[in-house]
Amino acid sequence: MVPGECYALGDKTAALIKEFVENIDKMTKDKADSLMPRSLDLQKRKMAVRRRYYSEVRKALLPIEAVRFAQLDDQLVQML
């Protein structure tokens, strides 16, 4: 379930980035007011998926390993 959610959120993020880039030189107040709340909503939804995923990882690994996994995941997310 989680990979499918991640792909869907990734697709929505890519579409939002594309929309931003297409409007960067002609950004209006209304467009900006539309983009930012959607971006924040996507971030919130991604965090919810990561929380659920961490719960599953925590069940399978020792606490220190789970934290290391979470740190690595965080770094990878920031690079994307």
Sequence and secondary structure as in RCSB ss.txt:
>XXXX:A:sequence
MVPGECYALGDKTAALIKEFVENIDKMTKDKADSLMPRSLDLQKRKMAVRRRYYSEVRKALLPIEAVRFAQLDDQ
LVQML
>XXXX:A:secstr
 HHHHHHHHHHHHHHHHHHHHHHGGG  HHHHHHHHHHHHHHHHHHHHHHHHHHHHHHHHS HHHHHHHHHHHHH
HHHH 
